[in-house]
Amino acid sequence: MPMVVDGIISPMAVTLGPITLAAPALAWGLIGAAVPVLIHLLIRRRPRLQVLPTTRLLLAYAAADLRAQRLRYLILMACRVLLVVLLVGLLMRLGCGAAVNSDRPVWHAAPDRPVSAVICVDDSASMGYRSRGQTRLRHAVDWALELLRDRRRFPQGSEVAVVTGSSAGRTGLSRDAGTRDRRLAGLRPAFHDRGPAALLREAYGLLANGRNQLKEVYLLTDLAEHAWQGPLPTPPDNLSAVFVMDAGGDENDNLFLGIPDSPEPPLAVDAPGEISVTVRAGDQPAEPVLELAIDGSLRERKSVGPLAPREERQVSLSLSRLPEGNHAVSVSLLPGDALAADNQRFVWVEVRAAMPVVLVADDPDEEVPRLLAAMIEPGAMKPGWRAFQLRRCRPSALSLEVCRDAGAIVLADVAGLEESNWPILIDYVSAGGLLLIVPGPRTTPAALSAGRSILPAEVVRVADCPQGLTLAAADFSHPWLEPFADVGIDSINDRAVFRRVELGPASSEAVTVAPFADGRPAILARRHGRGQIVFLAFSPARQWGAFGSQAAPMIVFLRHLLSSRTPFTRERLASFVARTAETRGIPGVDSGVVSVEHGEPRQELRIPVRGGLAELPTGEPGFFRVMIPPPEGRTVLVYGVNVAETESDLRRAPENAILSRFPSGKAAVVRRRNAEPGPFSGLSDGVDWMPILGLALLGLLVIETLFANRVYGLWGISFSRGDPRFRG
């Protein structure tokens, strides 16, 4: 009998369809139902009729009682026949499929012609979840091999291709069963972002070249909800069916370990620090332990404590007293659980000495210097998180010694600069320094006239602004404005300016980083030698605008600008989600070849760089280091690769949600009664009669035992009391 599966079965209301039998050959056992009949006929006692004068008055009663006993006799025989039938039904694994819906493809068992089919196997990280001793991927592979060996489903002349997430474009429709079997047998959970949409897109492309009229796709997956979020490709018109085959299960004992964020700002040298990671239990309570390793050495082992099912907890791990540089930090979950892919996380942590910043002001206690100092070095910030070391200096104390190791010099509303100070500043900028000029109430054209040779533009005057004037920055790809591309950060364009510095024509080397809304420059920059001069035409002073009282955009801009001058910039650290490759800019390299080192023992891969970009390998979790080959041999980029956190989310998409993504009549969801192949396993949706038959069999055994004692006792076989000769 063909097995029919409809893809829209609801566990709460099922429309019954054809009977399903996993072992129809055992139907011969129904012949055994005749055995109780034969036994009853053979052992039936035929009492000898002997009429005694003393019992004539009882004949009428005896005749009626005899008819009742015969009825009980027939009922007992029927019970025993039904017992045999139920036992055979249990052995045959009797079930009932869902009713066939004419607008859905059916799980047919015997197509009448050859097919062109694509077997799509989801080999993503979540398919590595281990259940009943095997991964979901192994269950899917076993199921796929069963299908391929079924000659009723794939008759002579059928052509099949195998597509997986980790092997894009490496296959084609073929009749070579050996090649397909070897590909399937060698599958392992992989790390990529090719979900059902990518698999179906490749499958549809392959079927376009199929030679058979019947075209089918078999997608074996665990129905992970996150994988079905994006749009699906449109099936071709000549596609017969897509069978989404559920190789997963509702069990979720996975412990989720989140990807820790690299501390921002970077940690200070030899200062205490910490890193935070999220841990979440699955459907079972747990009490995990976290291990922290830095540069391959175990640093800390910490118990998370008891977690209730689905409970989430933030755990802090210590990163104390690390030397300057970039450090590889790994967090591991102990003991390992059912999904190994998310049991270890990798992140690079940057540690650097606080960059000296010289704040030049006539009076450090005046408004503008005081506000700038609070923005650059907040007093409430932990010492281990301070990226800048602020040094205050009056113009009269400015010297080459003060400027020598400074990462930046900030002129904070300075009016007292003398002409002798400017050669010091010019030499500092020429050697690669950053000079930031922030005006205020003391600012006058005369105060800055001596530095006109390196200023981006000549200061003309300080003037009041039109009412409601704001900045109009538009190019948020500029390194200094990049944070404002995030809509969650207060825009630098959202603060009103009441007074500003009006500048003359800009020099040919000057660049307007951000203008005012009326087009005049608000942030102007100019290169000089190896360094830069940055001029702000607005001020945090209270009478100049809202950048002091509502300081968030000013703080973001200042700290990002100053961070660009540090020896360990954020561009040298990166974090990627595991996938085939990631295109990334290589700092300081426009063309040539870089080497990528990874793993222990260390593996090296050479990658070409074109136009400053390279395709970095990100297909395996771990730490990576990008280096310029000898003789220079320096590291230009380090990055960590982690399995996407979504792969840890084992919530499953409902059948109706999946089927709604396909055109009507194209798709069905198929579930397997038992994911482990066995002699009586089969595919079924609908009603499973096995528990019902088992309970019915048990109940009939009890009834038969009680009824047999009653019937046989009345027929004279029980000797518990009385003389049997007088019973019957």
C-alpha positions in Angstrom: 0.0 0.0 0.0 1.5 3.4 -1.0 2.5 5.7 1.9 1.0 9.2 1.6 2.2 12.1 3.6 0.6 15.6 3.5 2.7 18.5 4.4 0.1 20.4 6.4 -0.6 18.0 9.2 -1.6 19.6 12.5 -0.9 17.7 15.7 -4.2 18.9 17.2 -6.6 18.0 14.3 -5.7 15.4 11.7 -7.8 14.3 8.8 -7.3 10.6 8.5 -6.3 9.2 5.1 -5.0 5.8 3.8 -3.8 3.1 6.1 0.0 2.9 6.4 1.9 -0.4 7.1 5.6 -0.4 7.9 5.9 -4.2 7.5 3.1 -5.4 5.2 4.7 -8.8 4.8 3.5 -9.7 8.3 -0.1 -9.6 7.1 0.2 -13.4 6.7 -0.1 -13.5 10.5 -3.8 -12.8 10.2 -4.2 -16.4 9.4 -3.6 -17.1 13.0 -6.9 -15.5 13.8 -8.5 -18.9 12.8 -6.6 -20.7 15.5 -9.0 -19.7 18.4 -11.9 -20.8 16.3 -10.4 -24.2 15.6 -9.5 -24.6 19.3 -13.0 -23.8 20.4 -14.5 -26.2 17.9 -12.2 -29.1 18.8 -12.3 -28.8 22.6 -16.0 -28.0 22.8 -17.7 -30.5 25.1 -20.9 -32.3 23.9 -22.8 -33.3 27.0 -24.8 -36.5 26.9 -28.5 -35.9 27.2 -30.0 -38.0 30.0 -33.5 -37.2 31.2 -34.2 -38.1 34.8 -37.7 -38.0 36.2 -36.6 -35.8 39.0 -35.2 -33.1 36.7 -38.0 -32.7 34.2 -39.2 -29.5 35.9 -35.8 -27.9 35.3 -35.6 -28.6 31.5 -37.2 -25.3 30.6 -34.7 -23.3 32.7 -31.7 -25.4 31.5 -32.5 -24.7 27.8 -32.5 -20.9 28.4 -29.3 -21.1 30.4 -27.6 -23.1 27.6 -28.4 -20.4 25.0 -26.8 -17.8 27.3 -23.7 -19.9 27.7 -23.4 -20.3 24.0 -23.5 -16.5 23.6 -20.7 -16.1 26.2 -18.8 -18.9 24.3 -19.0 -16.9 21.0 -17.9 -13.7 22.7 -14.9 -15.4 24.2 -13.9 -16.8 20.9 -14.3 -13.3 19.3 -12.0 -11.8 22.0 -9.3 -14.3 21.2 -9.6 -13.7 17.4 -9.3 -9.9 18.0 -6.2 -10.5 20.2 -4.5 -12.2 17.4 -5.5 -9.4 14.9 -4.2 -6.7 17.3 -0.9 -8.5 17.8 -0.3 -8.7 14.1 -1.2 -5.0 13.7 1.4 -4.1 16.3 4.0 -6.1 14.5 3.1 -4.5 11.2 3.3 -1.0 12.8 -0.2 -0.1 11.7 -0.9 3.6 11.2 -3.0 6.1 9.3 -1.6 8.7 7.0 -3.0 12.1 6.5 -5.8 12.6 4.0 -4.4 13.6 0.6 -5.0 17.2 -0.2 -5.2 17.8 -3.9 -3.3 21.1 -3.7 -0.3 19.6 -2.0 2.3 17.2 -3.4 2.1 13.7 -1.9 4.8 11.4 -0.7 4.3 8.9 -3.5 6.1 5.5 -3.2 6.2 4.4 -6.8 6.4 7.0 -9.6 5.6 5.7 -13.0 8.5 7.3 -14.7 12.1 8.3 -14.0 12.8 11.5 -12.1 15.4 14.3 -12.1 15.9 15.0 -8.4 18.3 17.1 -6.2 19.0 15.9 -2.7 19.8 19.1 -0.7 21.5 18.3 2.7 21.7 21.1 5.2 25.2 20.6 6.8 25.2 23.8 8.8 26.5 23.9 12.4 23.1 23.3 14.0 23.0 20.0 12.2 25.8 18.9 14.5 23.4 18.6 17.4 23.9 15.1 18.8 20.8 13.0 19.7 20.5 9.2 20.3 24.3 8.9 19.8 24.4 10.5 16.3 24.3 14.0 14.9 21.3 15.3 13.1 23.4 15.4 10.0 24.2 11.7 10.3 20.5 11.0 10.6 19.9 13.1 7.5 22.6 11.3 5.6 21.2 7.9 6.5 17.8 9.0 5.4 19.1 10.3 2.1 21.0 7.0 1.4 17.8 5.1 2.1 15.9 7.2 -0.4 18.6 6.8 -3.0 18.5 3.0 -2.7 14.7 3.0 -3.1 14.2 1.9 -6.7 10.4 2.5 -6.4 11.1 6.2 -5.8 14.0 6.5 -8.2 13.3 4.0 -11.1 15.7 3.1 -13.9 16.8 6.2 -15.8 16.5 8.6 -12.8 19.2 11.2 -12.4 20.1 12.7 -9.0 22.4 15.5 -7.7 23.6 16.0 -4.1 23.8 19.6 -2.9 25.2 20.7 0.4 25.8 24.1 2.0 29.6 23.6 2.1 30.0 22.5 -1.6 28.4 25.2 -3.7 28.7 24.6 -7.5 30.6 21.3 -7.2 27.9 18.9 -8.4 25.6 18.1 -11.3 22.8 15.7 -12.2 24.2 12.2 -12.6 23.3 8.5 -12.6 26.5 7.5 -10.8 25.2 6.2 -7.5 28.7 5.5 -6.1 29.8 9.2 -6.4 26.7 10.4 -4.6 27.0 7.8 -1.8 30.7 8.8 -1.2 29.8 12.5 -1.0 27.0 11.8 1.5 29.1 9.5 3.6 31.8 12.1 4.0 29.6 14.9 5.1 30.5 16.7 8.4 28.9 19.7 10.0 30.4 22.8 8.4 30.5 26.5 9.2 28.8 28.7 6.5 25.8 30.9 5.9 24.2 28.9 3.1 20.8 28.1 4.4 17.7 26.6 2.7 17.4 29.6 0.3 20.9 29.0 -1.1 20.4 25.3 -1.4 17.0 25.6 -3.2 18.5 28.2 -5.5 21.2 25.9 -6.6 18.8 22.9 -6.8 16.5 24.9 -9.1 19.4 25.8 -11.3 20.5 22.1 -11.6 17.0 20.9 -12.4 16.8 23.4 -15.3 19.1 20.9 -17.1 17.2 17.8 -16.0 16.3 15.4 -18.8 13.2 13.9 -17.1 9.8 15.4 -17.0 9.3 14.7 -13.3 11.5 17.1 -11.3 11.8 17.0 -7.5 13.8 18.5 -4.7 14.4 16.8 -1.3 15.6 19.2 1.3 16.9 17.5 4.5 17.2 19.9 7.3 16.4 20.4 11.0 13.8 23.1 10.4 15.8 25.6 12.4 13.7 28.8 12.6 16.6 31.2 12.0 17.4 29.6 8.7 14.0 30.3 7.2 14.0 34.1 7.9 15.0 35.4 4.5 13.2 35.2 1.1 13.2 31.9 -0.8 13.8 31.7 -4.6 10.8 31.2 -6.8 10.4 27.5 -7.9 10.4 26.9 -11.7 7.0 26.2 -13.3 8.0 22.7 -14.3 9.0 21.7 -10.7 6.9 18.8 -9.5 7.5 19.0 -5.8 9.7 20.2 -3.0 9.8 17.8 0.0 11.2 19.5 3.1 12.3 16.5 5.1 12.6 17.0 8.9 15.8 15.5 10.1 15.7 17.3 13.4 13.7 16.9 16.6 12.1 19.0 19.4 14.8 18.1 21.9 17.0 21.0 22.9 19.6 20.3 25.6 22.1 22.7 24.1 23.8 25.3 26.3 24.1 28.6 24.5 27.5 30.4 24.8 27.4 33.9 23.4 30.3 35.6 21.5 32.0 38.0 23.9 32.7 41.6 22.7 36.2 42.9 22.6 36.5 45.6 25.4 35.8 49.1 24.1 37.8 51.2 24.6 41.0 49.0 24.7 42.3 47.9 28.1 45.2 49.8 29.7 48.5 48.1 30.3 48.8 46.2 33.5 45.3 47.4 34.7 42.4 45.2 35.8 39.8 44.5 33.2 37.1 42.0 32.4 35.2 40.4 29.6 31.5 39.5 29.7 29.8 36.4 28.1 26.2 35.2 27.9 25.3 31.7 29.0 21.8 30.3 28.5 20.4 26.8 29.4 18.3 24.7 27.0 15.2 22.7 28.0 17.1 21.0 30.9 18.6 22.6 34.0 22.4 22.8 34.0 25.4 23.9 36.0 28.2 24.7 33.5 31.7 25.9 34.0 33.6 28.5 31.9 37.3 28.3 31.1 39.2 31.5 30.0 42.5 31.1 28.1 44.7 34.0 27.0 47.3 33.4 24.3 46.8 29.6 24.7 47.3 29.6 28.5 44.5 28.8 31.0 43.9 31.9 33.1 40.6 31.2 34.9 38.0 28.5 35.5 34.6 29.8 36.8 31.4 28.1 37.7 28.3 29.7 36.2 26.1 28.2 39.0 22.8 26.4 38.6 20.7 27.4 35.6 17.0 26.7 35.3 15.6 25.7 31.9 15.9 28.6 29.4 17.5 30.8 32.1 20.1 33.3 30.8 23.0 34.8 32.7 25.8 37.2 32.1 29.2 36.0 33.4 32.2 38.2 33.9 35.8 36.8 33.4 38.9 38.6 34.5 41.4 40.1 32.0 43.9 41.4 34.5 47.4 42.9 34.0 48.0 42.1 30.3 51.0 43.6 28.5 50.6 45.9 25.6 49.5 44.3 22.3 46.7 42.2 20.9 45.9 39.0 22.8 43.9 35.9 21.7 41.2 35.2 24.3 39.1 32.1 24.2 36.2 31.1 26.4 35.2 27.4 26.6 32.1 25.8 28.0 32.5 22.7 30.3 31.3 20.0 30.1 30.7 19.8 26.3 27.1 19.4 25.4 25.0 18.1 22.5 26.1 20.9 20.1 29.9 21.2 20.0 30.0 24.1 17.6 29.2 26.8 20.2 31.2 25.4 23.1 34.1 27.7 22.4 34.3 31.4 21.5 37.2 33.4 20.2 37.9 37.1 20.4 41.0 39.4 20.2 41.5 41.9 23.0 43.6 45.0 22.5 45.8 46.3 25.4 47.6 49.5 25.0 49.3 52.2 27.1 47.0 55.3 27.6 47.9 57.7 24.8 49.2 61.1 26.2 47.0 64.0 25.1 48.3 67.5 25.8 45.6 70.0 26.6 46.9 73.6 26.1 44.8 76.3 27.8 45.3 79.7 29.2 43.4 78.7 32.3 42.6 74.9 32.7 39.7 75.8 35.0 37.8 77.9 32.4 34.7 76.5 30.6 36.1 75.1 27.4 39.3 73.4 28.8 37.2 72.0 31.6 34.6 70.5 29.3 37.2 69.1 26.9 39.1 67.5 29.7 35.9 65.8 31.0 35.2 64.5 27.5 38.7 63.1 26.9 39.3 61.6 30.3 36.0 61.2 32.2 36.7 61.1 35.9 34.1 58.3 36.5 35.8 55.9 34.1 37.6 52.9 35.5 41.4 53.4 35.3 41.7 50.2 33.3 39.5 51.5 30.6 41.1 54.9 30.1 42.4 55.2 26.6 44.0 58.6 27.1 46.3 60.2 29.6 45.5 63.9 29.8 48.3 66.4 30.4 47.4 70.0 31.0 49.8 72.7 29.8 49.8 76.5 29.6 51.1 78.2 26.4 54.1 79.5 28.2 55.2 75.9 29.2 54.8 74.5 25.7 58.1 72.9 24.6 59.5 70.1 22.4 59.8 68.0 25.4 56.1 68.3 26.2 55.1 67.5 22.7 57.6 64.7 21.9 55.5 61.6 23.0 52.0 63.2 22.7 49.5 61.5 20.5 47.6 64.7 20.1 47.7 68.4 21.2 44.5 70.2 21.8 44.4 74.0 21.8 41.4 74.7 24.1 40.2 78.3 23.5 43.8 79.6 23.6 44.4 83.3 23.3 47.8 83.5 24.8 49.9 81.7 22.2 53.0 83.5 21.3 54.7 83.5 17.9 57.5 81.4 19.4 55.0 78.6 20.2 54.1 78.0 16.6 57.4 76.6 15.4 57.1 73.9 18.1 53.6 73.1 16.9 54.7 73.0 13.3 57.5 70.6 14.0 55.2 68.4 16.0 52.6 68.2 13.2 55.3 67.7 10.5 56.6 64.7 12.5 53.2 63.0 12.4 51.3 64.6 15.3 47.6 65.7 15.4 46.8 69.3 16.3 43.2 70.0 17.3 42.0 73.6 17.6 38.7 74.2 19.5 37.6 77.8 19.8 35.7 79.5 22.7 35.0 82.9 24.3 38.7 83.8 24.2 39.2 83.1 20.5 40.1 86.0 18.2 41.6 86.2 14.8 44.7 87.8 16.3 45.2 84.9 18.7 45.7 82.4 15.8 47.2 84.7 13.2 50.7 83.6 13.8 49.8 80.0 12.8 48.2 80.9 9.5 50.9 79.0 7.6 49.5 75.6 8.8 45.9 76.4 9.5 43.3 74.9 7.1 41.9 78.4 6.6 42.4 82.0 7.9 40.2 83.0 10.9 38.1 86.0 9.8 35.9 86.6 12.8 33.7 85.2 15.4 30.0 85.7 14.6 26.5 84.9 15.8 24.7 82.2 13.7 21.3 82.2 12.2 18.7 80.8 14.5 18.6 77.0 14.7 21.8 76.5 12.7 23.2 72.9 12.8 25.9 70.9 11.1 25.0 69.0 7.9 27.5 66.2 7.9 26.6 63.7 5.1 29.7 61.5 4.5 29.6 59.1 7.4 32.1 56.9 5.7 34.8 59.3 6.9 36.8 57.6 9.7 36.1 60.4 12.1 32.4 60.4 11.5 31.9 56.7 11.1 30.2 56.1 14.5 27.4 58.5 13.5 26.3 56.0 10.8 24.7 54.1 13.7 21.2 55.4 14.2 21.4 54.5 17.9 24.0 57.2 18.4 23.0 60.9 18.8 23.8 62.5 15.4 26.4 65.3 15.3 23.8 67.1 13.1 21.3 67.3 16.0 22.9 70.0 18.1 22.2 73.7 17.6 25.0 76.2 17.1 24.6 79.8 18.3 28.0 81.3 17.6 30.8 80.1 15.3 34.2 81.0 13.8 33.9 82.2 10.2 36.9 81.2 8.1 38.3 82.6 4.9 39.1 80.6 1.8 40.4 77.2 2.6 43.9 76.2 1.5 44.4 73.8 -1.3 45.3 71.0 1.1 42.3 71.5 3.3 39.3 69.1 3.3 35.8 69.9 4.7 34.9 67.0 6.9 31.5 68.4 7.9 29.8 71.7 6.8 27.2 73.8 8.5 23.7 73.7 7.1 24.4 76.9 5.2 27.4 75.3 3.5 30.2 77.0 5.5 32.9 74.6 6.9 32.2 73.3 10.5 35.1 70.8 10.7 38.1 71.5 8.5 41.2 69.3 8.2 44.6 69.8 6.6 47.6 67.6 6.2 51.0 69.0 6.9 54.0 66.8 6.6 53.1 63.4 8.2 50.5 65.0 10.6 47.2 66.8 10.5 45.6 70.0 11.8 41.9 69.8 12.6 39.9 73.0 13.1 36.4 73.1 14.7 34.4 76.2 13.9 32.0 75.5 16.8 32.6 75.2 20.5 31.3 73.3 23.6 31.0 76.7 25.4 27.5 77.3 26.7 27.1 80.6 24.8 28.3 79.0 21.5 25.7 76.2 21.3 24.4 72.9 22.7 27.6 70.8 22.2 28.6 71.3 25.9 25.2 70.9 27.6 24.2 67.9 25.3 27.7 66.6 24.8 27.2 63.0 23.5 28.0 63.8 19.8 31.1 65.9 20.8 32.4 63.1 23.1 31.9 60.5 20.3 33.7 62.7 17.8 36.6 63.6 20.0 37.3 60.1 21.3 37.1 58.6 17.8 39.3 61.3 16.4 41.9 60.8 19.1 41.7 57.0 18.8 42.7 57.2 15.2 46.1 58.4 16.4 46.9 55.4 18.7 49.5 52.8 17.7 46.9 49.9 18.1 43.9 51.1 16.1 40.6 49.3 15.9 41.1 48.7 12.2 43.7 46.1 13.1 41.3 44.0 15.1 38.3 42.3 13.5 35.7 39.6 14.3 33.8 37.6 11.7 31.0 35.1 11.7 32.0 31.7 10.2 31.3 31.6 6.4 33.3 30.8 3.3 35.2 34.1 3.0 35.1 37.7 4.0 36.4 40.7 2.0 38.4 43.0 4.1 40.7 46.0 3.7 44.3 45.2 4.6 45.9 48.2 6.4 48.9 49.5 4.6 48.8 47.0 1.7 47.4 48.1 -1.7 48.5 45.1 -3.7 50.7 42.0 -3.4 50.3 38.9 -1.2 49.8 38.5 2.5 50.0 35.3 4.6 47.2 34.2 6.9 48.3 32.1 9.9 45.8 29.9 11.8 45.5 27.0 14.2 47.8 24.8 16.2 50.0 23.5 14.6 50.2 26.7 12.7 48.9 26.6 9.2 49.8 29.3 6.6 47.8 30.4 3.6 48.8 33.1 1.1 46.1 35.5 0.0 46.4 38.0 -2.9 45.6 41.7 -2.2 44.0 43.8 -4.9 43.1 47.4 -4.4 43.8 47.1 -0.7 41.2 44.3 -0.4 41.6 40.6 0.3 39.3 37.7 0.7 40.2 36.3 4.1 39.4 32.7 5.0 36.6 32.6 7.6 35.3 29.0 7.1 36.6 27.7 10.4 36.3 29.1 14.0 39.5 30.2 15.7 42.2 32.9 15.7 43.8 34.3 12.5 46.7 36.6 12.0 47.4 38.4 8.7 51.0 39.2 8.0 53.1 40.8 5.3 55.6 38.1 4.2 59.4 38.5 4.9 61.6 40.4 4.8 59.1 42.9 6.5 57.2 40.1 8.3 54.9 42.3 10.4 51.3 41.7 11.4 48.8 44.0 9.8 45.5 42.5 11.0 44.3 39.9 13.5 40.7 38.5 13.6 38.6 35.9 15.3 36.0 33.7 13.7 33.0 32.3 15.6 30.0 30.2 14.6 27.0 32.5 14.3 25.0 32.7 17.5 21.9 31.9 15.5 23.2 28.4 14.9 22.8 27.8 18.7 19.1 28.7 18.5 17.4 25.3 17.9 13.8 26.7 17.9 12.0 25.1 15.0 9.9 26.7 12.3 6.2 25.6 12.2 5.2 23.5 9.2 2.6 26.0 8.1 5.2 28.9 8.2 7.5 26.9 6.0 4.8 25.8 3.5 3.5 29.4 3.2 6.9 30.3 1.7 6.2 28.1 -1.3 3.6 28.5 -4.1 0.5 26.4 -3.5 0.9 22.8 -4.5 4.7 22.9 -4.7 5.8 21.8 -1.2 5.2 19.3 1.6 6.9 18.7 5.0 7.8 15.1 5.6 8.6 13.7 9.0 10.2 10.4 9.9 8.6 8.2 12.5 12.0 7.2 13.8 15.1 9.1 12.8 17.2 6.0 13.3 16.8 3.5 10.4 15.4 0.1 11.6 13.6 -2.9 10.2 10.2 -1.4 10.9 10.9 2.3 10.5 8.9 4.3 8.0 7.8 7.7 7.0 4.5 8.9 8.4 2.5 11.9 9.2 -1.0 11.6 10.6 -2.1 9.2 13.4 0.3 6.7 15.0 -1.9 3.8 16.1 0.9 1.9 18.0 0.1 3.2 21.5 -3.7 2.8 20.9 -3.2 -0.8 19.7 -0.9 -1.6 22.6 -3.5 -0.4 25.2 -6.3 -2.2 23.4 -4.2 -5.4 23.4 -3.6 -5.1 27.1 -7.2 -4.4 27.9 -8.4 -7.4 25.8 -5.9 -9.7 27.6 -7.5 -8.7 31.0 -11.0 -9.1 29.7 -10.2 -12.5 28.1 -8.7 -13.8 31.3 -11.7 -12.8 33.4 -14.2 -13.9 30.9 -12.5 -17.3 30.3 -12.6 -18.1 34.0 -16.3 -17.3 34.1 -17.2 -19.2 30.9 -15.1 -22.3 31.6 -16.3 -22.4 35.2 -19.9 -22.4 34.1 -19.1 -25.2 31.6 -17.7 -27.5 34.2 -13.9 -27.0 34.0 -13.5 -25.1 37.2 -13.4 -27.5 40.3 -13.3 -24.7 42.9 -16.6 -25.6 44.4 -19.5 -28.0 43.8 -19.6 -31.2 41.6 -18.8 -30.5 37.9 -21.2 -33.2 36.9 -24.1 -31.0 37.9 -22.8 -28.0 35.9 -24.1 -28.2 32.4 
